[in-house]
Amino acid sequence: MILRSDRFETTPGSTGECAVLAPPADFSGDGRAFTEWLRNSYDNDPLIRQVLAIQALNGDSPRHGPSTFMGPFACELQDSITRLRGWLRSKPKATSASSHHHDDGDVGESLSDLQRSDDC
């Protein structure tokens, strides 16, 4: 599977290298429902979690270049990535003894506040 890390399509049912963060074809919700779908996908799908984490940590790097967000939920996706970026960068660096520890409560708590900003 080939995935792009610079273009993200959010149209429900989209397929292809830019559509890993697109909801399924039967998705008919609004922006808030998309954010909830994305949060649940982050919690339950390792691929989506990895793509979001890579974008959150590297998407604003000058080496990476600007990302393009397309589709009806582009703004919600950008907002979610921005919030995840802030959360990931605010976490204290793990020590070698605790680097493999994953606290599901922390992940749920950090992503529970993903919502659309007024900038979109």
C-alpha positions in Angstrom: 0.0 0.0 0.0 1.3 3.4 -1.0 0.4 6.4 1.2 1.1 10.0 0.7 2.0 12.1 3.7 1.5 15.5 2.0 -2.0 15.2 0.7 -5.1 14.1 2.6 -8.5 13.6 1.0 -11.5 13.6 3.5 -14.4 12.8 1.1 -16.3 9.8 2.4 -15.6 6.7 0.4 -12.4 8.1 -1.3 -9.7 5.6 -2.1 -6.1 5.8 -3.1 -2.8 7.0 -1.7 -4.3 10.3 -0.4 -7.4 8.8 1.2 -6.2 6.9 4.3 -7.9 9.4 6.6 -11.2 9.5 4.6 -14.2 8.1 6.4 -16.0 5.1 4.8 -18.5 5.6 1.9 -21.5 5.2 4.2 -20.4 8.0 6.5 -23.1 10.7 6.5 -22.2 12.8 9.5 -21.1 16.4 9.9 -17.8 17.8 11.0 -18.3 16.9 14.6 -19.1 13.3 13.6 -16.0 13.2 11.4 -13.9 14.3 14.4 -15.5 11.5 16.5 -14.8 9.0 13.7 -11.2 10.1 13.5 -10.8 9.9 17.2 -12.2 6.3 17.3 -10.0 5.4 14.3 -7.0 6.8 16.1 -7.8 4.6 19.1 -8.5 1.5 17.2 -6.6 1.5 13.9 -2.7 1.4 14.1 -2.3 2.6 10.5 -4.5 5.7 11.1 -2.7 6.3 14.4 0.7 6.1 12.7 -0.3 8.4 9.8 -1.8 11.0 12.2 1.3 10.9 14.5 3.7 11.2 11.6 1.7 14.2 10.2 1.4 15.8 13.7 5.1 15.5 14.4 6.6 16.2 11.0 3.9 17.9 9.0 5.0 21.4 9.9 8.7 20.7 9.2 10.4 22.8 6.5 11.8 19.5 5.2 8.4 18.0 4.8 6.8 20.9 2.9 3.2 22.1 3.2 0.5 19.5 3.3 -2.8 19.8 1.4 -6.1 18.9 3.0 -9.0 18.3 0.6 -12.7 17.4 0.9 -15.6 18.3 3.2 -13.7 17.6 6.4 -10.3 19.2 5.5 -10.7 21.8 8.3 -11.6 19.2 10.9 -8.6 17.0 9.9 -6.2 20.0 10.1 -7.6 21.0 13.5 -7.2 17.4 14.8 -3.7 17.2 13.6 -2.8 20.6 15.2 -4.2 19.5 18.5 -2.5 16.1 18.4 0.8 18.0 17.5 0.5 20.1 20.6 -0.3 17.2 22.8 2.5 15.0 21.5 5.0 17.8 21.7 3.9 18.7 25.3 4.5 15.2 26.6 7.6 14.8 28.7 10.3 12.7 27.1 10.0 9.1 28.2 12.9 7.5 30.0 14.2 4.3 28.8 12.4 2.4 31.6 9.0 3.8 30.6 9.4 4.2 26.9 7.3 1.2 26.1 4.5 2.1 28.4 1.3 3.2 26.8 -1.4 4.7 28.9 -4.7 4.4 27.0 -6.2 6.8 29.4 -3.8 9.5 28.3 -4.5 9.0 24.6 -8.3 9.1 25.1 -8.0 12.1 27.3 -5.8 14.0 24.9 -7.9 13.3 21.8 -11.3 13.8 23.5 -11.1 17.5 23.0 -10.5 17.5 19.2 -12.9 19.9 17.7 -13.2 22.5 14.9 -11.5 25.8 15.4 -12.9 29.2 14.3 -10.1 29.5 11.8 -11.7 27.3 9.2 
